């Protein structure tokens, strides 16, 4: 190995690292498979919520999930290219997407309105069977899906296309906007709209065998929303929006200390001198910043674990670096800092960082930047995952 390769290997060992624990994903999948009451769809959009779409998908399929779900066709194509042959649904695509190629790859397509229905029905396909579609209802969020006023017309048009052999309606789907608050009236309204939508679909001759409304929160707390399948994404990686169910966080983010300096009280730190040291202390520099996923909004609130103790972030989080006040602890360059993890050793969790940044855990886990080295851990197996697979 030449000197440049040796230097690169050494740098990789001491670089910021995101470790994905697939054993945690496996355990979480089993929790949701037991709660779902029907089939479980593993939603691996946004690169498996930042955990690696292919790795999370494989793990979930081995531990109770039988379907996969993503938003875009590009995400779906990645799973098919990796050899994953499970039923797969994509539900958020522009009207001019290549629906023919998607159908040929065995990808189910969500249809949120008449324009998408026409595009799917009119797409040239090499598939032997008609394109499989899931009609998508807006249950009250004014986002994706057909509004109730459009639903009867969508069902009638879908039935005509089905009779012409252009597609087959295999599913009806919706989404609840307040499922993390089970007593919220909007959940009852959403469930009622979904039942009405199923009746309207059946009234025109459609027979959707797959019916799915519940996502992570509703799977945990709202059995009335469980139909033939539940869709779970965040829960698979240890995020419980309801705060009711013990799950296993699957990410640990670490980084080495780059340098340490002793400073006097009254020393300004970082951009805008947003923080000033109170007394003599030591400041450790860590090469992680908001370009790597540390939310700038957590500046002067966040903590990290250094030598078994939580130490505060001081000053503003910069694009590439953050300063930690380590007091008089004997911290040296190369010391590994734990930014977040499962919390069992006292380290901050993703939930802590979300609270400090006044955001969702989902934003933290999906925000870790591409230059952070990824490692995937499966039980006793540890492998570097530069492609997040």
N, C-alpha and C positions, 0 to 999 in steps of 0.2 A: 504494500500500500504506500503510495507516495505521500509526501509531506502535506500536500493540499488536502488529500482525502483524510489523512489522520486528523488534521485540524478541523475538518468538517464533522468528523465523527465525534471528536471531543466537544465541539460546540453543541452538537445535538444532545449529548448527554447532559449538558448544563443549561439547556434551553428551557423556556416555559413549556409546560407539558399538560395536556388535558387527558386524563385517564378515564376510559369508559368501562364500567363494570357490568358486563353482560349477565353476570349472575343476578344482579339486582333487577335487570330487565326481566329475566326469567321468573323471578319470584313475584314481581308485580303483575306480570301477565297471568300467572296462576290465580292471583287474587281476583282479577277482573273476569277471568274465564268462569270462576265459581259464582260471581255476582251476576253475570249477564243474563242467565236464564235461557239464552239462545246462543246463536253463533257470536263469535267475537271477531271484529275487524280491527287489526292493528294498523293504526294511522301513523305513517312514517313520513309525512310531509316535512318540508324544511329540513332535509337531511336527517330524518328521524329525530326531530326536535334537537338538532345539533349533536346527536349521539352517533350518527352514521346510519343512513337509511337501510343499507343492505344488511349490516350486522344486526340491527334492531329487528328488522323483518324476519331474518332467519331465526333469531332467538325466540321471537314471539310465536312464530309458526310451530316451533318445537315445544312450546309450553302452553298451548291451549287456544291460540288464535287460528282461524281457518281462512280468513280473508285479509287482504291488504288494501289500504286506502291512501291516496295521495291527492294533491290538488292538480298539478300540471301533468301534461302528457310526457314532458321531459323526465319528470320524476318517475313516472310509470315505466318509461322505456329503460331507465337505469335498472330497475328491479328485474325486468324481463331479460335484459342483457346479462344480469348476474345469474340467470338460470332459475329464478323464482317463478314457479308455474301456478301458484295459488290464485284463486279468484281475486281480481284486482280492479278497483274502481278509481276513476279520476273524475273530479267534480268541479273544477274551476278553470275553464278554458275559454279563450276567445272564440268567437263564432266562426272564424276562418282557420281554426286549427285543423291539422291533418287527421280528421276522424276516420278516414278510410284506413290509413296505416295503423291507427290505434286499434280498430276493430280486427284487423288482420293479425295483430299481436295478442288478441284475446283480452283486450282491455275493455271493461265495462265503462260506459260514459253516462254522466249525469246530464240531464236535460232540464234547464231551468226556465224554458220559455219556448214560444213558437219559432223564434228565429233559430235557436239552437236545434230544435227538432227538425226544421227544414234542412239545416246544414248536415246533420247526421244522416238523415234519410237520403239526402242527395249525394253523399260522399261515395266515390268509387271505392270498392273494397275487394280485396283478394280473399276475404274470409269465405269459407264454405257456408257458414250459417249467417243469418241476419245479425246485425249489430245489436248487442245487448245494451239496454239503456235503463236508467233509474230516473223516473220523473221526480223533480226536486221541488218541494213546496216551501214557500216562505211562511213559517208559522207565526211570525210577528216580530221579526228583526229588521225588516226593510233592507235586507242585504241580498244574498244569493237566493235563488229560487223563485218560482212563479207565485204571484200574489193570489189570494183566494178568488179574486174577481176574474183572473185569467185561467184558473185551474180547470174549470169544465171544458173550455175550448181546447186547452192543451191535451186533456185526456181524449177528447173526440178526435183530434188530429193525430194523436199517437195511435189510436185504435185503427184509423184509416191506413196509416203507414204500416202498421203491423199486418193488416189484412192484405196489403200489397207485397208483403214479404221483404220490406225494406229494413225493418228492425223488429226487435222483440222487447216488450216492456217486462223486465224481470224484477224491477224493484221500484219502490216509492220511498223517498227519504225526506227528512226535515231536520231542524236543529232548534233546540230550546235556548233562549237568550238569558235565562235567569236560573239555570239548573243548580248553580252553586248555592242558591237560596231556595230550598225546596218549598217553602210556604208562600213564595211570591205568586200572586194571581196569574202572572204571565205564563207560568208553567201549565196551569190548568187550561188556559186559553189555547196554548200551543198543542197540548194533548188533544183537546176537543177538535181543533182545526185538522189535526193529522187524521183523526178517526173519520171526520167528515170527508177529507180528501180521499181516503181509502175507499169509502162508500161511493164517491163520485167516480173513481176509477173503475170500480167493479160494475157500476151501473151501465157503463158503455161497453162492457165486455172485456176489460183488461183483467188479467189475473196475476198480479205481481206477487211472486212467492217470497221475495226478500223485502222486509219492511223494517226501516231503521230510523229512529228518532233520537235515541239516547246517545250522548257522548260521555266523557269521563265522569262529570259530576252526576249526571242523571243515572248512569250505571251504578254509582255508589248509593244514591239516595232516593231514587224515584222509580220503583218497580213498575208503576203504572205506565211509564214511558218505554218500557222494554217490550219490543215486539219480537220479530224473529232474529234480530241481530242488534248488537250495540257496537258503536265506534269508539275506540279508546286510543288516544295518542299521548297526551301529557302524562296520564296515569302510568303508562308503561315505563316511563323514565323516572318515576318517583315523585311526580307533582300531583298533589291532591288539592284542587281549588276549593274544596269544601272544608278542609281542615279537620276531617272526621276520621280518616282511615290511615293507620300506619303503613306507609309505603317505603321503599328502599331507594334513596337517591343514588343515581348511577354515575355521577360525574365528580371528579376531583381535579382541581386546577392548582398547579404548583409552579413556582418560578424561583430561580436562584437570586441571591443578593449580588448585585454588581459591585457596589462599593459601600463603605461606611465612613462617616465623618463625625467627629466630635464638634459640637457647636455650643456657643454660649446662649444664655437666656436673651430673648429679644431678637433672635435671628429670624428674619423673614424667610418663608419657604414657598417656592414655586411661583407660578404665574400670578400676577396681581398682588403678590405678598398677602394672599388670602389667609394665611396662617402665620403666626409668630410663636416661636418657642417660649415657654414660660420660664424655664430654667436651663441649666446646663444639661445636655442630653446627647445621645448618639442618633444619627439619622441614617437609615439604610435605604439605598436606592435599588428598586426592583424594576426590571425592564419589561413591564406590562403597562398598557394604558387603554384608553378608550378605543383605539384601533384594534385592540385585542379582545374587546368585550367588557372591560371594566366600565360601568356606567359613570359618566362624569358627574351625574346628579348625586352620587354617593360620596363625593369629596367631603372630607372632614367629618364623615359619619362612619365610614367603613372601618373594618378591622381585618387583620390577617393573623394566622398562627405562626409564631416564630419561637423555636425552641420550647414548644409546649405551652406557650403563653400567648394570649391574644394581645396584639399591639395595634395602635391606631394608625390609620392612614392620616397623614398630616398635609395640609395644603391641597391644591386642586389636582385631580387626576389629569395627567397630560396624555397626549396621543400615544406615546411610547413608554412612559415611565410613571412610577408612583413612588412617593417617599413615605417610609414607615418610621415612626418614632419608637426606637427600641430601648430607650432609657439607658441603663448601665449594663444591660445584658451583653455578654461577650460574643457578639455576632460578628462574623467575618465574611468577606466575599466568598461566594460559593455556597453559603448556607441556604438551604431550601426553605422557602416560605410557602405555606399552604394558604391559598387565597380562598378557596371553598372546597367543601367535601361533604360526606354524609353527616358529619357532626359528632361522630362517636369518640373522637379524640379531643374534642373541645374546639375544633376548627369552625369557622363560620360556615354556614350552609348557603345554598342558593336562595333559600327563603330569607335569610338574613340580608343578603345583597339586594334582593327585591325590595325588602322593607326600607333599607337605607336609601335606595334610589326611587322609592315610591312608585314601583312598577310591579309587573307580574314576574313570577319565576320563569314563565315561558320566554320572556324577553331576554333574561339572563342566559339561559341555556342555549338559545338559538343565536346569541350575539357573539359568541367566542370567535375571534378572527381566524382567518385561514393560516396565518403565519405561526400560530401555536401548534406545536407538535402533538399529534394524536397517538395514543396508545390504547389498544383494546385488551381488556383482561377478561378471560373466560375461565373461571375456576382457577386451576393451576397453570393455565396457558396464558402467556403474555406475548403479545405481538405488536410491532409497530404498524400503525395503520395510516400511512400517508394519504391513502385514497379513501379513508374513513369506512372501509369495508371490513 
